[in-house]
Amino acid sequence: MRSLTEQEIRTSFVNCSKGEAKRVAVPRDLDRRPWDDLDFLGWRDPGAPDRSYLITEREGRPVGLTLRYPPSQRGFLHRSMCSLCLTTHPGGGVSLMTARKAGAAGREGNSVGVYMCTDLACSLYVRGKKVPDSGARFEESLSLEEQIARTRNNLSAFLDKLCA
């Protein structure tokens, strides 16, 4: 993914108003992000425990999403799998992220959800740049390039549902 500026991020959102996009808490460390290793930029809002944001490139331009997820639930001993990168995490490492649909459908309250890594670090898990709390990802027979393509395709399918 190419590096993005704060202005590009704010104008990329497809499922919120311009006013909401102006109030998004954009990360301050954009210049230190590992852009070459990212399929999307994702971050949690430090001031709103139920919000996160995701920016990806589609057809050569950035497309941003506002996402909501339930507050972390403690005490769970189960493992869950991210629908994008297929990384498994213990406890609250995977959350159901919901996004208001783009356009009129979103204004009517329609939304789409996907189970994702709560920390939105899918790209780094796939590339082995970050290790899940469980200690390792499952070994796969797919090459790294195929795993990256699968993650991108899964994200694209989510965007297709969101923008339909």
C-alpha angles and dihedrals in degrees: 000000000000120000116266134210125227090253092052089050094050093049094046099071114114101178105050138054123267088250092054090047090054090055096050113121099236115200114262093214100066090130091057098048117116092242095171089058096047128096087181138001110242132174142161121240107247091204097048115047093199099051136083136162136219129193122186136162120256124175090349098307135090117259118194131199133193111217134192128203136174118265113267114281115219128209098038114134097186127108123232133193127226112237092216106047100013092232114151121221134184121239115343097356091112122047136182102250114199126195129193108242118252121258128357093345090059092047087055089056100258117148142175127216138204133179107243140167103279091226091050091230096131093131092054094047092052092050094046091243091122129032121216119238088256087069103245145016122250112272110251134198091221119097119246090255090053092049090050090049091050091051091049091047091050090051090047091052089053090050090049090057092045096050097039 
